[in-house]
Amino acid sequence: MRLEHSFIFPLPNGLHARPATRLQELANPFQADIRFLNRRSGREADAKSVLSLVSADVKHGDPCLLAFTGPEADAARDAFIAFLAGGFLRCDEPLVPAPAPVGSAFLPRSLRQAQPEDWLGGAILCPGIGWGKALVFGGLGPAPAPQNQTAGEPRKEVEEFRRAVESVSADLDRAISQSANPQARGVLQAHRAMLRDSALAAKVEALIAEGSTTAAQAIVAAGEFFSATLRAAESLYLRERALDISDVCHRLLAAIGGQAATAATVSLRGPTVCVAPNLTPGQLLALDRRYLQALVLGEAGATSHTIILARSFGIPTLGGVPEAPQRLSSGQEVIVDANCGILIPRVSPSVARHYQREQHAAELRQARWQTFQHQPAVTSDGRRIEVGANVASADEAARAFQSGAEGIGLFRTEMLFLDRACAPSEEEQTAVYSALAQAAAGRSVIVRLFDIGGDKPAPYLGLPQEKNPFLGHRGVRLYSDFAGLVKTQLRAILRAAVHGPLKIMVPMISRAEEMRAVKALLAEAREELVAGAIRCERPVELGAMLEIPAVAFAMPELCRDADFFSIGTNDLAQYFFAADRDNPKVAPMHSPAHPAFLRLLKQLVVQAHAQNRWVGLCGGMAEIPALLPILLGLGLDEISLSIPRLGPTKGAIRQLPDAACRVVLNQALSSATEAEVGRCLQAFRAGPGGMPLLIPQLVMLDSDARTKGEVIRELVHALQLESRTSQPDLVEEEIWLREESYSTGFGRGFAIPHCQSEHLSANTLAVLKTREPIDWGSLDNQPVRNVLLLAIRKDQADREHLKVLARLSRLLMRDEFQDRLRTETNSESLAVFIQESIYE
Amino acid sequence: MNIVAVTACPTGIAHTYMAAEALEKTAKKLGHQIKVETQGAMGIENELSPADIQAADAVLFAVDIEVEQRERFQGKKVIQVPVQQALKDPQGVLAKLA
């Protein structure tokens, strides 16, 4: 009996190693023979072989056919149909944005002034600046097997091949277990799957059988065969997978030659910039990252595993510079500026000075960032609010804590349950949650019970497809049907809690009875452990996700069985406004800043606090900087965000006064429209929630800048450090545009550069005095040593600040004022003096 | 001499007011009467009335851009200089009005 299933291939990057691995994992447990046919290319593949699937050259939109024959054919077909409609759609790496077109680099003004003699443009594959001695690699390709090898008996050659496979497999296993980086692990796992792929073994053994080739020669030939197939693929993504095959073959050849793993033939001594036509992921992993400052690659592709690894390690990388290996020689000092997208092959003194100053500014930002990273989040008037992270693995949790998270506001457990043939065992889950508790070292962690519906890939649950999955049988609604699964998860969490406090949260709660039922399951789970003499002594709090609007009118009852709450604003707003976030036609109606939604949030917080319950917020609303004053004003106990937002959010909280946030929240609650809420927030930023015009940190009295360009660059770096701008290059350009009308040096050693910019977060006054006299092109042709920068927001009609600056301008024409500025050596005193003078 | 003046620089944040200050200071030192209207980012301040303009012996524009409501000065002789010049050499600029 042969069953079939036709479909159009949905993934934008085609069928490459990782989705192919998923299909192979799904296919393997079934006894049936499963064939995958690409109707466009005519190629057929064995669904249990990753290489075979990848060689079918399937790209987005291709009509495909799956054929199932033999025992379990129908079960296999059902599983594939469910998977292809659900989880498969989610298993692709997000599309990397197209790299910047080569050669169109925007060089900031100060860099242009440093006049680099010569530079090569490239695509920015990973931003950052790297400085070091170039190390130029030769080309790639499988190392040619020694020509004068004589083949032994085919049987012996096959044995040698299989031994090499075992050896490399063991190396990869070891590397995977030691790797702390999820990206690196993913790449190594894909390589391991490729290594064990039946199509690779079949090809190598066929070549050996065909006649007189050694194992090494057969590996080289097989590698070439599969690489050629991939290189000929229409999709760029598939073409870049040829590097993965090369990597696996390199390892196999090294194993046969008796060398350890990927022979790290390259050892780095001192800061190094590696330059190569391309690099395999293995070669990159072998480079000593303590010394690797940057990478320059001939190819421009942004999606190879090598680039994915470079990005996860934060190694500045330029691609699409094919002439680099010829233009540079090893040992030459080069700078890779992967913020602008250029490589500077000859570092002149002026270029060196520019980049030294850039690196110093970057270090100051890094240091500043670190000072409050590990301090609790407190508003400017002393109100504490917890800032947590939303994560999905113990590794990610560890990174979150390193980045300043005070707790885990949401630990998603779905990845343990999805994309697999059966539910995770209690042991497996206990290990994961234990690792999580240990990484947390006593900090609060909220674990959300599995949140699955018919649209998610968990075929072993046998959930039917629903017409309306959003409003369907999902989350807590499933738990009565799957009590066993729920209790397994609960037992695992209870066991893991001996390592540290864990809290449990229930998704999709719409009524108190649901909480009661879960609470009962939790009690049963604990009893089962106690009966089995398994340790679980720590009490574990049980809470609810607030994401269905009905809960707003049932809080007192919910509080009986819930110890805490977390508001999931994404789904809450969807259900509240009856609008799908992903539907472009109605997405604008999903509006967290709408007064009605704010009233809903206020209601939830007030009711929770009335019963003394902790309430946090873990939705996307926490990541909108403009709404932060609202979240503070609501009186939430915690907000939980993605890792990259932790730093900026903690920094922003420190600048906001809680009392004023409550005022603006009340204004928002009595607004009639979202636009009105926006106006309240704008007034807030211009006034009580704004940043002061002048702060002592922006009075810099001992600058070693030597030129007008360096002064202006130092000023915009200072603005960036104090969060007054995130676009220093653009503000720099705007200041220079004003200088081009006529010099702002108005005489007697003073200059007053200024600009009106869209790129400023607040009106700012900065003062800079230099040790050395600066040529400013002043009206009186005298050098400048006292600089006052006036940086004004374009959109803000803030008369207060403009009046104050007009007054400052007049004061600057007076001798006594100038004398005081010239002679004052203390930043605080000078800031106070200026403040008092202009605000008189 | 009874002088009225208007200052207006490109961004209207600083030089408009610096020039006004420089002209006021210098005119007073030279024994003149002066009223300076500033046209800046905040709009028109210290606005010159028709009476002010009528009574003036001389009109000075120290401006880099168009003067707003220029019709007020119809019929009067106007000396115009760039803002920079008023800053660099206010005395010389005032001398032109004599």
Interface residues (C-beta under 8 A of the other chain):
Chain A: R738 S741 Y742 T744 F746 G747 I752 H754 C755 Q756 L779 D780 L790 I792 R799 L802 K803 L805 A806 R807 L808 S809 R810 L812 M813 R814
Chain B: P10 T11 I13 A14 H15 T16 Y17 M18 A20 E21 A22 K25 T38 G40 A41 M42 D64 P82 Q84 L87 K88
